[in-house]
Structure formats: C-alpha cells, structure tokens
Amino acid sequence: MAQVKVAFWNLQNLFDVTASEIAADFEFTPEQGWTQAVFNQKVANLAAIIRGLDADLLGICEIENKGVIESLLAAIGRDDYAIAHVESPDIRGIDVSLIYSQDVFELAGEPVGHVIHLRYPTRDIFEVPLRVKENGAHLDVLVNHWPSRRKGVYESEPFRLAVANHCGRLVDQILKYPRTEFLALPDTAASLALLNARWNHNILLMGDFNDEPFNRSMLEYLRASSGLDHLEEDIAGRRGGHLPAAKTYLEKQAYLFNCMWPHLGVPDAGTHYFAESTNTMNLLDQFIVSRGLLFGLSGLRIILETVEISRPPLMATRLKQRPKKFEFDKTGVKSNGYSDHFPIQAVIETL
C-alpha cells in the first residue's frame, strides 16, 4: 500500500513576457513592468512553495501556456515531473494544467480540454486519464477553473451554473455506458457487474471553482455535497432481470462527494480572500471525488483526514489568514508574494 500526494494551486496570473495575439494580457508586458526579471522572481517564489508541497500530482490554473510551466518545472528541480497540457481558447489566454510524477503515474489516454462556450469561449475543463503504476488503478482527473466572480457573485452565477452542468455531464460519461453500448449488453449478471465496475471508477475533480461548496453550482448542478445517501447506491437490476430498465439507467445521474465541507465555518480558514467588505475567506479551491475514490472501490481511496488547506508560513501575510499576493509595477517587484490563493492538498492511498 502506497500513499500518493495530490495538490491544487491557483498560481495567480503566470504569464510570459510576450504579448499574445489571442490573450487579453496587456497588463503582463514589459511596458507595464512585467519584465523577464519580474517573471523569474514570480517563478522562483512559486517553485519554493511547490517544493514544500512535494506532490505526486499537482493541478494548476492561471497559467498562460506550456512554456511558463516548463520554466516553473526547471525552477522546482524534480526530474520525475511531466506536464499534461492542452492550450485553450480562453479570452484572457489563461489555461489549466496538470503536473504528474512519472514515477507514480503514466498516461492512460490522451488529455482532453473540454471548452465551454458562453458568449465567448471560457477556460476549459481539463480531463487527464492516468494509471497508477504500483497497482494499475485508473484515475480520471478533471482540472477546473470556473468563471470569475469579478462582475459580482450573483451576476456571474449563470456562467458557473453552465460550466457545472457541463462538468457533471463529463462525470456521467465517465461513469456510465452510452445508450448504444448499454442496449447492446446481454441481460446477465455479468453485464450488471460491468455497469457497476464503471460506476465505481475513480474520478478526482480539483480546481478553483469560484463558488463555495454550498453554492447552487455545486449542490444542484454538479451534485457534489457532503451527503452519502446517493453515493452509497450501486447500479441495481430491475425486478425479474439482471439489468436495470434502459430509461432508469440512462437517466441516472452520478453524485459526488465534496471533500472540503469540514473546512467551512472555521474562522480565518479558506483559500482566497475575496473582499475587504466582508472580511472573510472564501473556500473556492476544492477536491471533489466519485464514490469509487471515496469508498476505495477501484484500487484507490482518498484519505479524508488528510484534505487540508496548505498555508506555508512563507505565504501568510501579517494577518495570517490571507495569502500573500505577488505584486509588481513599472519599478519591478513590489512585494515578495506568491499567489492570491492558498494551495490545497490531500493523500490518496493505493489498495
């Protein structure tokens, strides 16, 4: 039995120093003070925190392209790290990506960026199929960075609801057979076992969801909560047969478990400080898992007691609860900051 360390971190605008033809990154150019020296300092600061996380699997967001990740990996100095990445057409030119240890994981398929089109293309949901080398268990990782709250929580909520619905559909596609394949299955006990084996697949959603665990996008659209009732349900056959009725199976939606609920309502606990007006931390960065990964049904199990918000002393401001942002202007680096989000981390055990 081995333990796999997983983490996620919003890196806060890791752009290169070249103006992009597609990205609205005009504030991150040498003319605005985003010079090579400032970029190098930002990368060095991020690398110091990532080395401390010592993760085997690290999801990241707010990065402009694969090139900036390569610069980051060079600063981290781990030869086992590899990058799974697909460029997205986001209007600001920022992507999500996944770094994984080749000592622990290998790709089990091609990574796919699922683009969600609102009135414009937004950041993709990045799907990476992995295989754990130690026991061959499969793990599908969905790295997320949902639409921002910058225009107001409620004004921007419809965008996150749309992305949540799309993400839930991706989960269903992983956990269920499509209609044509289901209808082709013989009505046998072996076929029912196949349905349940797929239903118990390991899925790990990680990301900056820009909503809290109690928001509608999570509870009603993604169907991710702290409840176990629906998660405990197997795929059951119909009375007098082995397989469920086609309508019952095809309409069934997967429920997920949000691992972050214990961190809600804790004073000064959160991953992002959103507004001076409320003086509270938001829990926007989250780990969410399928029933298979929660209960250890397919070779892997998340250890819930290890799920935590990482608050390295280097990152904490004088007020402790707030992450120290990386700031710059035309004179150079203004503060020795890191990101406006704290990382989150957890441990998954092999079975």
GIPECOR-V974033 format. One record per residue. N is the residue number from 1. SS is DSSP state (hx for helix, st for strand, lp for the rest). BURIAL is # if it has 24 or more other ideal C-beta (glycine too) atoms within 12 Angstrom, else .. Layout:
((N,SS,BURIAL) (N,SS,BURIAL))
This chain:
((1,lp,.) (2,lp,.) (3,st,.) (4,st,#) (5,st,#) (6,st,#) (7,st,#) (8,st,#) (9,st,#) (10,st,#) (11,st,#) (12,st,#) (13,st,#) (14,st,#) (15,lp,#) (16,lp,#) (17,lp,#) (18,lp,.) (19,lp,.) (20,lp,#) (21,lp,.) (22,lp,.) (23,lp,#) (24,lp,.) (25,lp,#) (26,lp,.) (27,lp,.) (28,lp,#) (29,lp,#) (30,hx,.) (31,hx,.) (32,hx,.) (33,lp,#) (34,lp,#) (35,lp,#) (36,hx,.) (37,hx,.) (38,hx,#) (39,hx,#) (40,hx,#) (41,hx,#) (42,hx,#) (43,hx,#) (44,hx,#) (45,hx,#) (46,hx,#) (47,hx,#) (48,hx,#) (49,hx,#) (50,hx,#) (51,hx,.) (52,hx,#) (53,hx,#) (54,lp,#) (55,lp,#) (56,lp,#) (57,st,#) (58,st,#) (59,st,#) (60,st,#) (61,st,#) (62,st,#) (63,st,#) (64,lp,#) (65,lp,#) (66,hx,#) (67,hx,#) (68,hx,#) (69,hx,#) (70,hx,.) (71,hx,#) (72,hx,#) (73,hx,#) (74,hx,.) (75,hx,#) (76,hx,#) (77,lp,.) (78,lp,#) (79,lp,.) (80,lp,.) (81,st,#) (82,st,#) (83,st,#) (84,st,#) (85,lp,#) (86,lp,#) (87,lp,#) (88,lp,#) (89,lp,.) (90,lp,#) (91,lp,.) (92,lp,#) (93,lp,#) (94,lp,#) (95,st,#) (96,st,#) (97,st,#) (98,st,#) (99,st,#) (100,st,#) (101,st,#) (102,lp,.) (103,lp,.) (104,lp,#) (105,st,#) (106,st,.) (107,st,#) (108,lp,#) (109,lp,.) (110,lp,.) (111,lp,#) (112,st,#) (113,st,#) (114,st,#) (115,lp,#) (116,lp,#) (117,st,.) (118,lp,.) (119,lp,.) (120,lp,.) (121,st,#) (122,lp,#) (123,lp,#) (124,lp,#) (125,st,#) (126,st,#) (127,st,#) (128,st,#) (129,st,#) (130,st,#) (131,st,#) (132,st,#) (133,lp,#) (134,lp,.) (135,lp,.) (136,lp,.) (137,lp,#) (138,st,#) (139,st,#) (140,st,#) (141,st,#) (142,st,#) (143,st,#) (144,st,#) (145,st,#) (146,lp,#) (147,lp,#) (148,lp,#) (149,lp,#) (150,lp,.) (151,lp,.) (152,lp,.) (153,hx,#) (154,hx,.) (155,hx,.) (156,hx,.) (157,hx,#) (158,hx,.) (159,hx,#) (160,hx,#) (161,hx,#) (162,hx,#) (163,hx,#) (164,hx,#) (165,hx,#) (166,hx,#) (167,hx,#) (168,hx,#) (169,hx,#) (170,hx,#) (171,hx,#) (172,hx,#) (173,hx,#) (174,hx,#) (175,hx,#) (176,lp,#) (177,lp,#) (178,lp,.) (179,hx,.) (180,hx,.) (181,hx,.) (182,hx,#) (183,hx,.) (184,lp,.) (185,lp,#) (186,lp,.) (187,lp,.) (188,lp,.) (189,hx,.) (190,hx,.) (191,hx,#) (192,hx,#) (193,hx,.) (194,hx,#) (195,hx,#) (196,hx,#) (197,hx,.) (198,hx,#) (199,hx,#) (200,lp,#) (201,lp,#) (202,lp,#) (203,st,#) (204,st,#) (205,st,#) (206,st,#) (207,st,#) (208,st,#) (209,lp,#) (210,lp,#) (211,lp,#) (212,lp,#) (213,lp,#) (214,lp,.) (215,lp,#) (216,hx,#) (217,hx,#) (218,hx,#) (219,hx,#) (220,hx,.) (221,hx,#) (222,hx,#) (223,lp,#) (224,st,#) (225,st,#) (226,lp,#) (227,lp,.) (228,lp,.) (229,lp,.) (230,lp,.) (231,lp,#) (232,lp,.) (233,lp,.) (234,lp,.) (235,lp,#) (236,lp,.) (237,lp,.) (238,lp,.) (239,lp,.) (240,lp,.) (241,lp,.) (242,lp,.) (243,lp,#) (244,lp,#) (245,lp,.) (246,hx,.) (247,hx,.) (248,hx,.) (249,hx,#) (250,hx,.) (251,hx,.) (252,lp,#) (253,lp,#) (254,lp,#) (255,lp,#) (256,st,#) (257,st,#) (258,st,#) (259,lp,#) (260,lp,#) (261,hx,#) (262,hx,.) (263,hx,#) (264,lp,#) (265,lp,.) (266,lp,.) (267,lp,.) (268,lp,.) (269,lp,#) (270,lp,#) (271,lp,#) (272,st,#) (273,st,#) (274,st,#) (275,st,.) (276,lp,.) (277,lp,.) (278,lp,.) (279,lp,.) (280,st,.) (281,st,#) (282,st,#) (283,lp,#) (284,lp,#) (285,st,#) (286,st,#) (287,st,#) (288,st,#) (289,st,#) (290,lp,#) (291,hx,#) (292,hx,#) (293,hx,#) (294,hx,#) (295,hx,#) (296,lp,#) (297,lp,#) (298,lp,#) (299,lp,#) (300,st,#) (301,st,#) (302,st,#) (303,st,#) (304,st,#) (305,st,.) (306,st,.) (307,st,#) (308,st,#) (309,st,#) (310,st,#) (311,lp,#) (312,lp,#) (313,lp,.) (314,lp,#) (315,lp,#) (316,st,.) (317,lp,.) (318,lp,.) (319,lp,.) (320,lp,.) (321,lp,#) (322,lp,#) (323,st,#) (324,lp,#) (325,lp,#) (326,lp,#) (327,st,#) (328,st,#) (329,st,.) (330,lp,.) (331,lp,.) (332,st,.) (333,st,#) (334,st,.) (335,st,.) (336,lp,.) (337,lp,#) (338,lp,#) (339,lp,#) (340,lp,#) (341,st,#) (342,lp,#) (343,st,#) (344,st,#) (345,st,#) (346,st,#) (347,st,#) (348,st,#) (349,st,#) (350,st,#) (351,lp,#))
